[in-house]
Amino acid sequence: MIRNVPRDQWLYPDRGMIKWLGYFLSDHTQDMTDKKIAEAPTIRLPQQDAKTIDKLLQISWRNAMQITLQLNADGYLNVCNLDGIVIGAYDQSIYFQTDKLITISVADIRHASLKKGRHTD
């Protein structure tokens, strides 16, 4: 149901879309920028050998350093990067803390790199 109130019965003079201009200039622009970044294709990094990946995972775990992991997926375009800290390992899996706790199979890791200057206490 749409209620059309005649303009002479309004409680205050409405300026129309001007009151929404701030939203479109700041929040909407930020939303569009975030979506553009999220939808950008991930650059496929070269496959590292298991020894290099293991060494970097151990450094992240021992020193609580942030690390970026790129995981293999089903297809060529389906790779993803995760930033976080290795907080533990069991069998052939690691426990990876991002904004949530993730269990990752070591065999699924394509590329690992330490983030410089990113220590957590």
Legacy VTK file of the C-alpha trace (Angstrom):
# vtk DataFile Version 3.0
C-alpha trace
ASCII
DATASET POLYDATA
POINTS 121 float
0.000 0.000 0.000
1.397 3.358 -1.014
0.273 6.376 0.934
0.474 9.596 -1.031
0.343 12.633 1.233
-0.285 15.952 -0.495
2.693 18.295 -0.344
0.786 20.978 1.597
0.247 18.479 4.494
3.936 17.596 4.923
5.413 18.336 8.357
8.567 19.874 6.886
9.702 20.960 3.437
11.331 17.907 1.859
14.356 18.587 -0.323
13.901 15.406 -2.354
16.979 13.339 -3.146
19.435 15.845 -1.705
19.221 14.171 1.712
20.432 10.887 0.131
23.371 12.485 -1.620
25.751 11.778 1.278
24.909 8.078 1.130
25.650 7.834 -2.549
28.862 9.775 -2.254
30.370 7.819 0.633
28.673 4.552 1.604
27.556 3.567 -1.872
30.954 4.354 -3.350
32.664 2.298 -0.638
30.266 -0.606 -1.252
31.004 -0.520 -4.965
34.769 -0.391 -4.337
34.581 -3.343 -1.927
32.582 -5.395 -4.427
35.018 -4.578 -7.203
37.975 -5.735 -5.059
36.144 -8.901 -3.982
35.232 -9.788 -7.561
38.713 -9.149 -8.944
40.353 -12.329 -10.244
43.033 -13.854 -8.037
46.476 -14.072 -9.606
47.550 -17.690 -9.732
50.936 -17.979 -8.011
53.440 -20.724 -8.911
53.174 -24.086 -7.163
55.768 -24.365 -4.376
57.369 -27.612 -3.293
56.212 -29.247 -0.058
59.489 -28.509 1.751
59.203 -24.735 1.182
55.548 -24.679 2.228
56.342 -26.697 5.380
59.190 -24.340 6.305
56.982 -21.236 5.948
54.126 -22.834 7.912
56.521 -23.658 10.755
57.877 -20.089 10.813
54.335 -18.734 10.999
53.470 -21.138 13.824
56.637 -20.594 15.903
56.736 -16.796 15.592
52.986 -16.078 15.348
53.623 -14.344 12.027
50.921 -13.678 9.485
51.154 -15.731 6.332
49.292 -15.667 3.037
48.230 -19.031 1.668
46.948 -19.686 -1.815
44.894 -22.841 -2.042
44.353 -25.113 -5.010
40.780 -25.651 -6.052
38.838 -27.594 -8.676
39.437 -25.387 -11.702
41.987 -22.988 -13.076
40.076 -19.894 -11.989
39.100 -21.186 -8.561
42.058 -20.253 -6.405
41.774 -18.210 -3.234
44.176 -16.369 -0.960
43.852 -16.523 2.818
45.678 -14.281 5.297
46.132 -15.500 8.853
48.313 -17.318 11.380
49.040 -21.015 11.756
47.973 -21.941 15.290
48.427 -25.701 15.179
48.777 -28.857 13.134
47.508 -32.412 13.268
48.298 -35.243 10.863
48.301 -33.645 7.368
46.200 -30.602 8.310
46.856 -27.198 9.834
44.631 -25.003 11.972
44.601 -21.548 10.416
43.263 -18.481 12.223
41.778 -15.772 9.999
38.636 -13.992 11.174
37.534 -17.556 12.003
39.296 -20.881 12.583
39.833 -22.961 9.439
41.241 -26.467 9.044
43.296 -26.762 5.845
44.835 -29.867 4.331
48.530 -29.232 3.627
48.120 -30.939 0.237
45.664 -28.177 -0.805
48.212 -25.374 -0.333
49.591 -24.087 -3.622
51.732 -21.169 -2.426
52.726 -19.668 0.930
54.403 -16.360 1.728
55.099 -14.573 4.996
53.697 -11.091 5.465
56.511 -8.758 6.441
56.096 -6.631 9.569
52.861 -8.305 10.653
53.431 -9.774 14.096
50.723 -10.462 16.597
51.197 -10.705 20.337
LINES 1 122
121 0 1 2 3 4 5 6 7 8 9 10 11 12 13 14 15 16 17 18 19 20 21 22 23 24 25 26 27 28 29 30 31 32 33 34 35 36 37 38 39 40 41 42 43 44 45 46 47 48 49 50 51 52 53 54 55 56 57 58 59 60 61 62 63 64 65 66 67 68 69 70 71 72 73 74 75 76 77 78 79 80 81 82 83 84 85 86 87 88 89 90 91 92 93 94 95 96 97 98 99 100 101 102 103 104 105 106 107 108 109 110 111 112 113 114 115 116 117 118 119 120
